[in-house]
């Protein structure tokens, strides 16, 4: 572009709403023209970019409010999150007073509990005192990162900026990992433009992801590459997930979600103690392990598993722990419910009981299991493949594990984080 862009083109460039080719053309001109750069390098643009970032930290991909789940809040208060999850949590806590209050409350509970436990007294108090500083540091880090990125785009040499903005040619040398450059928000700009590995054609890619030992790419026409050994149906599922930036609610979960009953003659929620797993989900193993919270003062527990017709199919022996692995295989595709009865001072206390919903789960059926195994054999290290297929099957815990690994391999890829957030939203929306 030899002439100056029009005012309309510069405005659209600043708003990040130009088509990819036009954006790059205007971008090459702006980084070499002091006059046009001055018009684009306005404080209001930095404020707008920061506002977009803040919005992404407090809303789901579909626009609904986003909050940390209770397990995430508890783990953060205890210092139990890994590096990736802690970064996500601290970025959100820096601008969400609701979640910050919950973290403060749990940290206070931990501090009080630690007062009666000498080995953990110092570490608990230290976490309680320092979590505010971590939140403040996260907010400051986000602001500094935004300002630094903008400054680098305005000041580094033109030839370096061209390399950052354009995909690498077939003969160029790629960076060690797929570096994602996002232009504005996902709704009004190309999703992610990155430099592909050697051997890939000089194409404008919308998405490039490191995925195990290889890369998965999708161009602006929606052509998926890197997973050719998968069936067309599975490739389409992955393409839809990448284009939408989220995963759809699995149909199988509708079979295991229950609504609470209403009993006019009883009070309480029917949950004297909580059941943890499996709960409103699909289970791959035919011999799942049942876990629940302890009831203070209970001497023993007993687990009862029933089928869809409420016939008892398994009963545990008396247990003095809060977990039990069933000894007999359950039927693939079968839907089951379970209860735990605690014995406390000679009185039986059962959870869940009416009006609480049933604790249901489903065993993965043969057809879905075969599909998963075929995909796993074709791409044993593909996290995006496993994440999408596990989610579709209702294996939410497995899907979250794979998408967390995808985020680790693509720390700058917004699409990977959005997929991870969508699966976490499904898990926190379960019945209890």
C-alpha positions in Angstrom: 0.0 0.0 0.0 1.7 3.2 -1.3 -1.0 5.7 -0.5 -2.3 6.5 3.0 -5.3 4.4 4.1 -8.6 6.3 4.2 -10.0 7.4 7.5 -12.6 4.7 7.4 -9.9 2.0 6.8 -7.8 3.4 9.7 -10.9 3.4 12.0 -11.7 -0.2 11.1 -8.0 -1.2 11.5 -8.1 0.3 15.0 -11.3 -1.5 15.8 -9.8 -4.8 14.4 -12.8 -5.4 12.1 -11.0 -5.4 8.7 -10.8 -8.6 6.6 -7.5 -10.5 7.1 -5.9 -9.4 3.8 -6.9 -5.8 4.2 -5.9 -5.8 7.9 -2.4 -7.0 7.0 -2.1 -4.5 4.1 -3.0 -1.5 6.4 -0.9 -2.9 9.2 2.3 -2.9 6.9 1.6 0.7 6.0 0.9 1.8 9.6 4.1 0.4 11.0 6.2 2.3 8.5 4.2 5.6 8.4 4.6 7.9 11.5 1.6 10.0 10.4 -0.8 7.0 10.3 0.7 5.3 13.3 0.0 8.5 15.4 -3.7 8.3 14.5 -3.8 4.6 15.5 -1.6 4.9 18.6 -4.3 6.5 20.8 -4.9 5.9 24.5 -8.5 5.1 23.8 -7.4 2.0 21.7 -5.4 0.7 24.7 -8.4 1.2 26.9 -10.6 -0.7 24.3 -8.2 -3.6 24.1 -8.0 -3.9 27.9 -11.8 -3.7 28.1 -12.0 -6.6 25.6 -9.6 -8.6 27.7 -11.5 -7.9 30.9 -14.8 -8.9 29.2 -13.2 -12.3 28.2 -12.3 -12.9 31.8 -15.8 -12.5 33.2 -18.0 -13.9 30.5 -18.5 -17.3 28.9 -18.2 -17.7 25.1 -22.0 -17.4 24.8 -22.0 -14.1 26.8 -23.3 -15.5 30.1 -21.5 -14.5 33.3 -18.4 -16.6 34.1 -17.3 -17.5 37.7 -14.8 -19.9 39.1 -16.4 -23.2 40.3 -16.4 -24.0 44.0 -13.7 -26.7 43.6 -11.5 -24.2 41.8 -12.0 -21.6 44.5 -11.2 -24.1 47.3 -8.2 -25.3 45.4 -7.0 -21.8 44.8 -7.5 -20.8 48.5 -5.4 -23.9 49.5 -2.7 -23.2 47.0 -3.5 -26.4 45.1 -3.8 -25.2 41.5 -1.1 -25.8 38.9 0.6 -23.0 37.0 -1.9 -22.8 34.2 -5.1 -23.0 36.3 -3.6 -20.5 38.8 -2.9 -18.0 36.0 -6.5 -18.3 34.8 -7.9 -18.0 38.3 -5.8 -15.0 39.3 -6.7 -13.1 36.1 -10.4 -13.6 36.8 -10.1 -12.8 40.5 -8.5 -9.5 39.7 -11.8 -8.2 38.2 -14.5 -10.3 39.8 -15.5 -9.2 43.3 -17.9 -12.2 43.7 -15.2 -14.8 43.2 -12.7 -12.8 45.3 -15.2 -12.7 48.2 -15.6 -16.5 47.9 -11.8 -17.0 47.9 -11.5 -14.8 50.9 -14.2 -16.8 52.8 -12.5 -20.1 52.0 -9.1 -18.8 52.9 -10.5 -17.7 56.3 -12.0 -21.1 56.8 -8.6 -22.7 56.0 -6.9 -20.3 58.4 -9.3 -21.1 61.3 -8.9 -24.9 60.6 -5.2 -24.6 60.4 -5.1 -23.0 63.9 -5.9 -26.5 65.2 -3.2 -28.2 63.1 0.4 -27.2 63.8 2.0 -28.7 60.7 0.0 -26.5 58.4 -0.5 -23.4 60.5 2.2 -21.3 58.9 1.5 -22.2 55.3 -2.3 -21.6 55.7 -1.7 -18.2 57.1 0.8 -17.4 54.5 -1.7 -18.3 51.7 -4.4 -16.2 53.4 -2.2 -13.2 53.6 -0.7 -13.4 50.2 -3.7 -14.2 48.0 -4.6 -10.5 47.8 -1.1 -9.7 46.5 -1.4 -12.4 43.8 -4.7 -10.9 42.6 -3.2 -7.4 42.5 -0.2 -8.8 40.7 -2.4 -10.5 38.2 -4.3 -7.3 37.4 -1.1 -5.3 37.1 0.4 -8.0 34.9 -2.5 -7.9 32.5 -2.3 -4.1 32.2 1.5 -4.2 31.7 1.3 -7.0 29.1 -1.3 -5.1 27.1 0.7 -1.9 27.1 4.0 -3.7 26.3 2.5 -5.6 23.4 1.1 -2.4 21.9 4.4 -0.6 22.4 6.3 -3.3 20.7 4.0 -3.3 17.7 4.5 0.5 17.3 8.3 0.6 17.8 10.1 -2.5 16.6 11.5 -2.6 13.0 9.1 -3.0 10.1 10.6 -6.2 8.8 10.2 -7.9 12.3 6.6 -6.8 12.4 5.9 -8.2 9.0 7.2 -11.6 10.2 5.0 -11.5 13.3 1.9 -10.5 11.3 2.3 -12.9 8.3 2.3 -16.7 8.2 5.8 -18.2 7.4 6.5 -19.3 3.9 7.2 -22.9 3.1 11.0 -22.3 3.3 11.1 -20.2 6.5 12.2 -21.4 9.9 9.4 -21.5 12.4 9.5 -20.6 16.1 9.8 -23.4 18.6 6.0 -23.3 19.4 2.9 -22.0 17.7 2.7 -18.4 18.7 -0.8 -17.0 18.5 -1.4 -13.4 17.5 -5.0 -12.3 18.1 -6.5 -9.2 16.5 -9.2 -7.9 18.7 -12.1 -10.0 19.9 -13.1 -13.4 18.5 -16.3 -12.0 17.1 -15.0 -9.3 14.9 -11.6 -10.5 13.7 -9.6 -13.5 12.4 -9.4 -16.0 15.2 -5.7 -16.6 15.4 -2.9 -15.9 12.9 0.3 -17.8 13.6 3.4 -19.1 11.9 3.1 -22.7 10.7 5.8 -25.2 10.7 8.2 -26.0 7.8 6.6 -27.7 4.9 3.2 -25.9 5.2 2.2 -23.7 2.2 2.3 -19.9 2.4 -1.4 -19.7 3.5 -3.3 -17.3 5.7 -4.3 -19.6 8.6 -7.1 -18.7 10.9 -5.9 -21.3 13.5 -2.7 -23.2 14.1 -2.4 -25.3 17.2 0.5 -27.5 18.5 -1.2 -30.8 19.2 1.0 -33.5 20.6 3.8 -34.3 18.1 2.3 -32.4 15.2 0.2 -29.3 14.3 -3.5 -28.9 13.5 -4.4 -26.0 11.2 -7.5 -24.4 9.8 -7.5 -21.7 7.1 -10.0 -18.9 6.6 -12.1 -21.1 4.3 -12.6 -23.6 7.1 -10.3 -26.3 5.7 -8.9 -28.5 8.5 -5.5 -30.1 8.1 -3.4 -32.3 10.3 -6.1 -34.9 11.2 -6.7 -36.5 7.8 -6.8 -40.0 9.2 -10.0 -39.3 11.2 -13.4 -39.9 9.6 -15.2 -36.9 7.9 -17.7 -36.8 10.7 -15.1 -36.4 13.4 -13.2 -33.9 11.4 -16.4 -31.9 11.1 -17.0 -32.0 14.8 -13.5 -30.6 15.5 -13.9 -27.9 12.9 -17.2 -26.8 14.3 -15.7 -26.6 17.8 -12.7 -24.5 16.6 -15.0 -22.2 14.6 -17.5 -21.7 17.5 -14.8 -21.5 20.2 -16.8 -23.7 22.5 -18.1 -27.3 23.0 -21.8 -28.2 22.8 -23.7 -29.8 25.7 -23.5 -33.6 25.2 -26.8 -35.2 24.5 -25.9 -38.1 26.9 -25.9 -35.7 29.8 -29.6 -35.1 29.4 -30.2 -38.7 30.4 -28.4 -38.4 33.7 -29.5 -35.0 34.9 -32.3 -35.1 37.4 -34.6 -32.4 38.8 -35.3 -32.2 42.6 -38.7 -33.4 43.8 -41.1 -31.3 45.9 -42.3 -32.7 49.3 -44.6 -30.5 51.2 -44.3 -32.5 54.4 -40.5 -32.5 54.6 -37.9 -29.8 55.0 -34.2 -29.8 54.0 -32.6 -30.4 50.7 -32.2 -34.1 51.0 -28.4 -34.0 51.0 -27.1 -34.5 54.6 -23.7 -35.1 53.0 -22.5 -34.6 49.4 -21.8 -37.2 46.7 -18.9 -36.4 44.5 -18.4 -38.9 41.7 -19.8 -40.2 39.4 -22.5 -37.6 39.2 -24.6 -36.5 36.2 -21.9 -37.8 33.8 -20.9 -40.6 31.5 -18.3 -43.1 32.8 -15.9 -45.0 30.6 -15.1 -47.8 33.1 -17.7 -50.6 33.7 -16.4 -50.7 37.3 -16.4 -47.1 38.4 -15.2 -45.8 41.8 -17.8 -44.0 44.0 -16.7 -41.1 46.1 -18.5 -38.9 48.6 -18.0 -36.4 51.5 -17.8 -37.7 55.0 -20.6 -37.2 57.5 -19.2 -36.0 60.8 -19.6 -38.7 63.5 -20.5 -41.5 61.1 -19.2 -44.9 62.0 -19.6 -46.6 58.6 -21.1 -46.3 55.1 -22.9 -48.5 52.6 -23.3 -47.8 48.9 -26.4 -49.1 46.9 -26.4 -49.0 43.1 -29.7 -49.4 41.2 -30.6 -49.6 37.5 -33.1 -47.5 35.5 -36.0 -49.5 36.9 -34.7 -49.0 40.5 -33.6 -52.7 40.8 -30.6 -53.1 43.1 -27.6 -54.3 41.1 -24.8 -53.8 43.7 -24.4 -53.3 47.4 -21.1 -52.5 49.1 -20.0 -54.0 52.4 -19.8 -51.7 55.4 -17.1 -49.2 54.7 -15.0 -46.9 56.9 -13.7 -44.9 54.0 -15.5 -42.4 51.7 -14.9 -44.3 48.4 -15.7 -47.7 47.0 -15.0 -49.4 43.6 -17.8 -51.7 42.4 -16.6 -55.3 42.0 -19.0 -56.4 39.3 -19.0 -54.9 35.8 -22.0 -52.7 34.9 -23.8 -52.9 31.5 -22.4 -50.7 28.7 -24.9 -48.0 27.8 -26.8 -48.6 31.1 -28.1 -45.7 33.2 -27.7 -46.2 37.0 -28.4 -44.3 40.3 -26.6 -44.6 43.6 -27.0 -43.7 47.3 -24.8 -43.8 50.3 -26.2 -44.6 53.8 -24.1 -43.6 56.8 -24.6 -45.1 60.2 -24.3 -42.4 62.9 -25.1 -43.2 66.6 -27.2 -46.2 65.5 -29.3 -44.0 63.0 -29.1 -44.5 59.2 -28.6 -41.3 57.3 -29.0 -41.6 53.5 -27.8 -39.2 50.8 -29.4 -38.2 48.4 -32.9 -38.5 49.7 -36.1 -36.7 48.6 -36.5 -33.9 47.6 -32.9 -34.0 46.2 -32.5 -35.4 42.7 -31.1 -38.9 42.0 -27.4 -39.3 41.7 -27.3 -40.7 38.1 -24.6 -41.8 35.7 -24.2 -43.7 32.5 -21.8 -46.3 31.4 -20.2 -45.5 28.0 -21.9 -47.6 25.2 -20.0 -50.0 22.9 -20.5 -47.9 19.7 -19.1 -44.7 21.3 -16.2 -46.6 22.9 -15.3 -48.1 19.5 -15.3 -44.6 17.9 -13.0 -43.2 20.7 -10.6 -46.2 20.4 -10.3 -45.7 16.6 -9.5 -42.0 17.0 -7.0 -42.7 19.8 -5.2 -45.3 17.6 -5.1 -42.9 14.6 -3.8 -39.9 16.7 -2.7 -41.2 20.2 -1.3 -37.8 21.2 -3.9 -35.4 19.7 -5.4 -33.4 22.6 -7.9 -31.5 20.4 -9.3 -34.8 19.0 -9.6 -36.4 22.4 -11.0 -33.3 24.0 -13.8 -32.9 21.4 -14.7 -36.6 21.3 -14.6 -37.0 25.1 -16.9 -34.0 25.4 -19.3 -35.3 22.8 -19.4 -38.7 24.7 -20.1 -37.0 28.0 -16.7 -37.9 29.5 -16.3 -34.4 30.9 -13.4 -35.1 33.3 -11.4 -36.7 30.5 -12.2 -33.9 28.1 -11.1 -31.3 30.6 -7.8 -33.1 31.1 -7.0 -33.2 27.4 -7.9 -29.5 26.9 -5.7 -28.5 29.8 -2.9 -30.2 28.0 -3.8 -28.4 24.8 -3.6 -25.0 26.7 -0.2 -26.0 28.1 1.1 -26.7 24.5 -0.5 -23.4 23.2 -0.1 -20.8 26.0 -0.9 -17.9 23.7 -3.9 -19.6 21.9 -7.1 -18.0 23.0 -9.1 -20.7 21.2 -7.6 -23.4 23.5 -8.6 -21.5 26.7 -12.1 -20.9 25.4 -12.6 -24.6 24.8 -11.3 -25.4 28.2 -13.6 -22.8 29.8 -16.7 -24.2 28.0 -16.0 -27.8 29.3 -15.6 -26.4 32.8 -18.9 -24.6 32.5 -20.6 -27.9 31.7 -19.0 -29.6 34.7 -20.1 -26.9 37.2 -23.7 -27.0 35.8 -24.3 -30.5 37.0 -27.2 -31.3 39.3 -25.4 -31.1 42.6 
